[in-house]
Amino acid sequence: MKRLPLTRLHRLESMRTFNRFRRFLRRTWPTSRPVRIVVKYDHIAIAFENGSWGFGAYVPKRDLIYVGGRPPVATTSRKAEMKSVLTTLAHEYYHHVQRCSGRRYDERTARRFAVRAVEAFTL
C-alpha cells in the first residue's frame, strides 16, 4: 500500500487535530504535573538516546512526550492515519497519568486507555 503524501493542508489539519486532542486529554484526565507534548509531524518514528526507536515516547524525567506525526504503516485514509497517531499520543499520555498518580507503568492498561480515549474524542 502506498503512503499518502503529506501536503501543507494536511499538516495544518493535523496540527489542529493534535491540539484539540491535547486539550481533550488534559481536560478529561488532568494530572498534578504538566506534560509537554512534542509532535514531529514529518516523522514516523522517534529515536531514543539508547539507539532504539518507537512511534512515541514518554520521558518521565523531563515530563515530556514525543510522538511521530505519521503512522508507522501505510493506511487508506487520513482519518485512519490520524487515529493511529492519536492512539500513540494517548498511550504515552497515560504513562504520564500513571507517574503522576504514583502507579507503576502498565502497557496493557495504557493500550486500553488509548483506544478508549480516541473513541471518546470526535475526529
N, C-alpha and C positions, 0 to 999 in steps of 0.2 A: 504494500500500500504506500502510495506517495504521500509525503508530509505536506500539509497545507502551507503555502507561503505566508510569512509574517509581513503583512502590509502595514503602512503607517497608521491607517484607520484601525486595523485590528489591534495594534499596540495601544492606541488611545482607549479603545473599548476595553481592552484587558486591564489597563491601569484603573479605569473607573470601576470595573467589577471587583478587582482586588481591593481597592479602597473601601468599597461598600462592604465586602466580606470581612475585612479587618475590623471595621466599626461594628458589624454584626457580632463577631466573635467577642470583642471586648465588652460590648453592651450586654450580651446574653450570658457570658461566663466571665465576669470580672475577676481580676486577680489582685493580690496585695502588692505586687510589684509590676511596673510597666515592662513590656517587652517590645523591643524594636524589631520590625519585620522588614527584611530586605528581599525584594523580588528582583531576580536577574531575568528580565523579560526575554532576552535573546538566548538564554542558556537552557539546556536540557538538564544538565547535572551540575552539582556543586562539588568542588574538590575540597578535601579536608587537609589539615596540616600534616596528618599522618600518611598522606598519599592515597587514601581511599576516596571514594566518591559516593554520592547519593543524590536523590531528587529533591531532598530537603534536609535541613539540619537545624537542631536546636543547640545553641551554645550557652549552657546554663551560667557559666562564669561571667558572661557578658550580657545576659538577658537578651539574647539575640537569636532571631530565626532567619535562616537563608532558605529561599525556595527558588528553584529554576522555573522560569515563566513559560516554558514549553513542555508538553507532556513527554514522557520517556518513550512512548510508542506512537506511531502514526495513527490518527483517528479519522473518522469520516466526516466530522463536523466540528465547527468552532465550539459549540456547546459542550461536546464530549471532551474536547481539549481543556476547556475551562474547568469542567467538573473534575477532571483528573488532577489538575494543578491545585484547585481549591481543596481537594481532599488531602493532598500532601501538606498544604498550609495548615489545615485544621488538625492534622495528626501531630505536627510539630508544636502547634499552639497548645494542644492537650498536654504535651510533656511539660510545658511551662506551668500549666494549671497544676499538674502533679507536683512539681517542685515547690510552687508557692503554698500548696496545702500540706506539704511535708510527706506526701506519699511517694513510694518507690515507683520508678518508671515501669510501665507495663505496656508492652507493644500491642497485645491483643485488645486491651481496653482503648488504647489510643486509636487503633484502626476502627473500632466500633463507633467511637465518638466522632471521628472524622466523617464517616458515612452519614451518621445522623445529622451532624451539623450542616453538611452540604445539602441534604434532603430538606432541612428546615429553612434553608436560605433560598430565596427566589432568584434564579438567574435572570 
